[in-house]
Amino acid sequence: MARLDGLEKRIGTLEARQPPVKSETQKFLEKCTVEELNRILELTEKGGDNLDKLPSEDKAFIEDLEARYGHC
């Protein structure tokens, strides 16, 4: 039983060394400038996840970001 506990401890240590997995959204946001992030925050507060509620200028901003940095 002691061998099993030692093995589990070593596996836990190895697993802890793995870098955290980032979501596609996290990867996308890391590419944005501070100004872009602030604008995204404003748009999120204004329209939430529903882009249809946003004015065409705001939709164009989001589409430009996705074209530049990839889809989030």
C-alpha positions as CSV (number, residue, x, y, z in Angstrom):
1,M,0.0,0.0,0.0
2,A,2.9,2.4,0.7
3,R,4.2,1.9,-2.8
4,L,0.8,2.8,-4.2
5,D,0.7,6.0,-2.1
6,G,4.2,6.9,-3.2
7,L,3.3,6.3,-6.9
8,E,0.2,8.5,-6.5
9,K,2.2,11.2,-5.0
10,R,4.8,11.2,-7.8
11,I,2.0,11.2,-10.4
12,G,0.4,14.2,-8.6
13,T,3.7,16.0,-8.7
14,L,4.2,15.3,-12.5
15,E,0.6,16.4,-13.2
16,A,1.1,19.6,-11.3
17,R,4.0,20.5,-13.6
18,Q,1.8,20.7,-16.6
19,P,1.1,24.2,-17.8
20,P,-2.5,25.3,-17.5
21,V,-4.6,24.9,-20.6
22,K,-5.9,28.2,-21.9
23,S,-9.2,28.5,-23.6
24,E,-9.5,30.0,-27.1
25,T,-11.0,33.1,-25.5
26,Q,-8.0,33.6,-23.2
27,K,-5.6,33.2,-26.1
28,F,-7.6,35.7,-28.1
29,L,-7.7,38.3,-25.3
30,E,-4.0,38.0,-24.7
31,K,-3.4,39.2,-28.2
32,C,-5.5,42.4,-27.7
33,T,-4.1,45.8,-26.7
34,V,-5.3,47.5,-23.5
35,E,-7.4,49.9,-25.6
36,E,-9.0,47.0,-27.4
37,L,-9.7,45.2,-24.1
38,N,-11.3,48.3,-22.7
39,R,-13.5,48.6,-25.8
40,I,-14.5,44.9,-25.6
41,L,-15.4,45.5,-22.0
42,E,-17.6,48.4,-22.9
43,L,-19.3,46.4,-25.7
44,T,-19.9,43.5,-23.4
45,E,-21.5,45.7,-20.8
46,K,-23.6,47.3,-23.6
47,G,-24.8,44.2,-25.5
48,G,-23.6,41.2,-23.7
49,D,-23.0,38.1,-25.9
50,N,-25.6,39.2,-28.4
51,L,-23.9,41.0,-31.2
52,D,-27.2,41.7,-32.9
53,K,-27.9,44.3,-30.2
54,L,-24.8,46.3,-31.1
55,P,-24.6,49.2,-33.6
56,S,-22.9,48.4,-36.9
57,E,-19.8,50.4,-35.9
58,D,-19.3,48.1,-32.8
59,K,-20.0,45.0,-34.9
60,A,-17.3,46.1,-37.3
61,F,-14.9,46.6,-34.5
62,I,-15.4,43.0,-33.3
63,E,-15.2,41.6,-36.8
64,D,-11.9,43.5,-37.3
65,L,-10.5,42.0,-34.1
66,E,-11.5,38.5,-35.1
67,A,-10.0,39.0,-38.6
68,R,-6.7,40.2,-37.0
69,Y,-6.4,37.8,-34.0
70,G,-8.6,34.9,-35.0
71,H,-12.1,34.0,-33.7
72,C,-12.5,33.8,-29.9
